[in-house]
């Protein structure tokens, strides 16, 4: 059976066809991890027609299950070694399957993914389990594939590459089926491979714990697919948290050209050029930057009572909103109408120098 193969929960997911078997078989493949991992199994209502040989120094093969009655069930040797038969209880032949949704959610929680689960219909045993969203505006799908053969693993990778036109993260129970061919395929798409066996531990109560920080696991992927926090040309990259809203944003002018920004726990100092509001002709601040400065001086609200009111402010505000969305990558309008509908108010905190 599996005496010559490493045993464990993740290894079992690449060795049991259909991911369904009696508990005795799961125990054989999982070894010492069975007790902590059995929470990810559930009975599927079916009864097995075969059972692993449990006779000491027996044949090591599978015995046929013969049901004579509810209390008369035996496992009969079928390999010809005549190691005899042994009695079974009805609970012994109950088939347990992998509780996929429970496992997917546990993996997503461990890796701090945005939970999304759906079967990938183009290839069996390949599922979308979540999205990796390190910053606002960046969202990478995370797939888990559980295959039994190397050819099926390659087929699953090719199927994903044919459907997804952007980088993604592919997880699998182990790296046993991962080859140089699949490494090249994923590398060409700037995608990452994460073998779960090497990166997580199974704990009790259906929990999964990372062996090292996810940012460390994803270091190469982040380097390839995320902008540097330093200035890239004229526009800087602000690492806005993925779950941030405009109400989490605070902008305070230090002077007429520079602001201090804080979004949740992330902060930094930026000038108008880094925020994409420099005039391309003369590098001076754009009218949108001037409008942001005006909003700050007016405590975040601008209406027709302001000395800076102007009929052109409507269009300027629309462009300013687009500039801010580009810089922070937060969806929605950063400004809202005042209660009387005669002015605009910032949805974020805005302070003058």
N, C-alpha and C positions, 0 to 999 in steps of 0.2 A: 504494500500500500504506500505509505509515506515515510517509512522508517529512514530512508536515505535522503529525505528532503527536509529543509528547514521548516519548522512548524510555527504557526502564529496566525492571528486573525487576518492580517493583510494577505499573507500567502494563501490562506484558504479561499479568498475571493478570486484567485486565479487558478484554482484547481477543482472546484466543485461545479459540475455542469448545472446550469440553470440556477445556481446559488440557492439550491433547495436540497435538503437531506435530513436524515434522522439525527437526533442529538449526538448519538454515538459517533457518527461520521464527522460531524462538526468538531467534536472533541478530539478525534484523531488528528485532524488537520490543524486545529488551533493549538493543541498541546496545552501548556500552562496558561495560555491567555483565554481559555474557554470561559472560565468563571467571570472574568471582568468584561468579556465581549459578548456573552450570551444575551445581554439586554438588547442587542441589535438583531436578534432573531425572533421570529413569531411563527406560530403554527398556521399553516395555510388550509387546514381542514382535510388534507389528504392523508392516506395511509400508504406506507412504503411497501413495495413488493419484494424488497431485499434488505438485508441488514449486515453490517460488517461482522466478521467472525470475532467473537469475544472469548473464545476458548484459549486458555493459556497454552502456548506452543501449538496453536491450531494452524489452520491452512493460511490464514491471513487474507483470505478472499472474502467474497460476499456470499451469504447464505440466502436461499429462497425463503420467503416468509409464507408459512402455511397457517391459515386460520381455520381451526376446527370449531371454534366457538369463541364467545366473548372472553372467556377465561381459559381458553385452550389455544394458545398461539405458540408456534415453534419456528425456529430458524434451521433449515435443513441444508447441509453442505452440498454443493453442486459441482465442486471442482475435481472430485474423484479421489481426494486424499482421505476421505472417510474419517474426518475428525469428529463426526457425530453431529448431534443437534443440541440446541439449548432452548429453554423456554423464554418467552418474551411476554411483556405486558403490553396492553394496547397503547399505553403512553410511549413505549419503546419504538413503535413503528409510526408514530405521528411525524409527519414531515414538517420541518421548520425551514422557513425561507428567510432570506435577508430582508430586514425591514429597511428598504431603500430610503424612504423619506426621512426616517429617523436618523439614518447614517448621514445622509446629505446635509441635514440641518446641523448635525453635530460638527461636521467638517466645516461648514460655512461659519458657524459660530467660533470655532477654534481659529480660523484664519481671518475673522472679522470681515466676512464677505457680505454683500447685499444679497439676501436670500432670494434666489430664483430657481425654481425646479421645473424642468420639463424633459420629457423623453426626446431624444434625438432620433427621429423616425428613420433617418437614412442609414443608421447602423445600430444594431442591437447592443444593449449594455453600454451605451454612451449617452450620458445625460448632462444637461446644463444644471449645475448645482448652485450657481451664484455669480456675482460680479465683483471684481476687484476694483474699488474706486478709491485710490489713495488721496486724490484731490478732486475738488469740484471740476466738472468738465472732462474728467478722465474716467472711463468705465470700460473694463476689459472682461469679457465673458470667461468663466471658469468651468471647464468640463471635466467630468470623471469618466474614464473608460475602464471597464473590467472585462478583460478578454482571457481566453484560455490558451490561444495559440498566437505565435509571433505574426503570422500572416494576417490574422484578424486584427491585431493591433495596428499594423501598417495600414490596413484597409480603413480602420476607424480614423486614423490621422489624415489620410488622403481625403476621406469624406468630409471631415471638418474643414480642411484647407479649401476644398471646393465650394463650401457654403459660406465661410466666413472670410471677409476680405480685409480684416484688420488683425493685429496681434491678439492672441488669447493665451490662456494658461490651461495646460492639460495635466490633470492628475491621474495617477493610476495606483493600485495597491502597492506594487513593487516596481523595480526597474528590470525585472527578469526578461520582459518582452521588448524592452527598449533597445534599439540597435543604432548603429552609426547612420543607417539610412533614415530612420525617423528623426534622429538628431539633426541631420542636414535639412530635412523637410521643415521642421519647426524653426530652425535657425534662420532659414530664408524668409520666414514670415515674422521674424523678431518675436517669436512665441517661446514660452517657457514650459519645461517639463518638471513636475514635482512628484517624486515617488513618496507616497505617504509613509511607508515603512521606515524611511530614513529621517522623517521630519516630525512625526507625532507619536504619542503614546496613547493607548486606550486605558482609560481609568474607569472606575465603577460608575454606576448610574448613567450609562450611555453618554459619557463625556469623553472628549478628545483634547489632549493637551499638546501644545507645540513644544518641541525640543529646543527651539531657538526662535528669536523674533522673526515674524513674517517678513519684515523689511530686509532682514539679512538673507532669508531664503530667496527673496525676489530681487536681490541687489542687481544682478546682471540684467534682468528684465526691466527694472526701473531705469537703469542707466541707458538702455536702448530706447525706451519709449516715453520717458518723462523729461520735460525741459529742465535745465539747470535753474536753480533759484537765483543765480547770478544774472546780470544783464545779458540778454541775447539780442545784439544789435541795439535798437532804440527802445524796445519794449521789454520790460522786466517780467519775470514770472512770479506771480504771488501764489504761494502754496495754500490756497483756500481749502479748508476742510470740506470733505465731500458732502456733509450734512448741513453746511452753513446756509443761512438765509440772510436776507438784507438786514434783518434786525440784529444779526450778530456782528455787523460791520460798524466799525468806528473810525472816522477820518478826522484828524485834527491838523490844522495848518500850523506849521512851524514858522513859516514866512510865506511870502507870495509865490514861492516856487517849489516848496517842499512840504510834504505832509507826513505825519506819523499815522500808521494804519495798524489796527488790531482787529482780527477776526477770530473770535473764541480765544484759543491759546497762542495763535500765530500772530506775530507782529513784525514790523519793519518800517524803515523810513525810505520814501520814494519821492522823486521829483516828477514834474509834469511830463518830461520826455520819457521816463521809464513807464509812465502810466498811459502812454500812447496819445498824448495831447500836446504835441509839438508841431508847429507849423512847418510843413515840408519845404517851404520856400526860404524862410529865414530863421528857422529853429526857435522862434519865439513861442510863448504859450498860445494855444488856440483860444477862440472865443468860448469854447466849451470849458476849458480850464478857468477862464475868467468867470464863467457862470457858476462853476462849482465854488469858486472863491466868494462870489456874491451870495450864494445860498448859505455858506458858512457864516458870513457876516450878518445875515438875516435870520440866524438861528434855525436854519434848515427849512424855512418857509419863504416863498417868494410869490407875491400877488401884486395887484395894481396899486396898492398903497406904498410899495417900495419905490425908493428913488431910482432904482435900477430896473424898474419895469420897462419892458419894450415888447412891441408886437413880434419881434423876431425871436424872442425867447422860447416860443413854443417849439420851433424847429430846432433851435440850439439845444433845448432840453432833450429832445428826442435823440439827437446825436450824442449828447453827454451820456444819456442812459445807455446807449449802445457802447460807448467807450468804457463805461464802468462794467458792463456785462462782459466785455472782452477781457478786461483786466482781472476781474474776480471770478468769471465763469459761473455766476449765480443766475439762475433763471428768474424771469419775472421783471417787472418794471421797478427800478430803484426809487421811483418817485410816485406819489399818489396825489390825487386831487384833494384840496382842502375841503372841509365839511360844507362850505358854501359853494363849492365848485368854481371859485373865482381865482384860484391860485394852485400852486404845487408845493408839496411838502416832501422832504426826503424820508425814505423808509429806513434809513440808517442814521446812526448818530453822526452829527457833523458839527465841528467846533472851529471857531476862528482862532487865529494865533493869539 
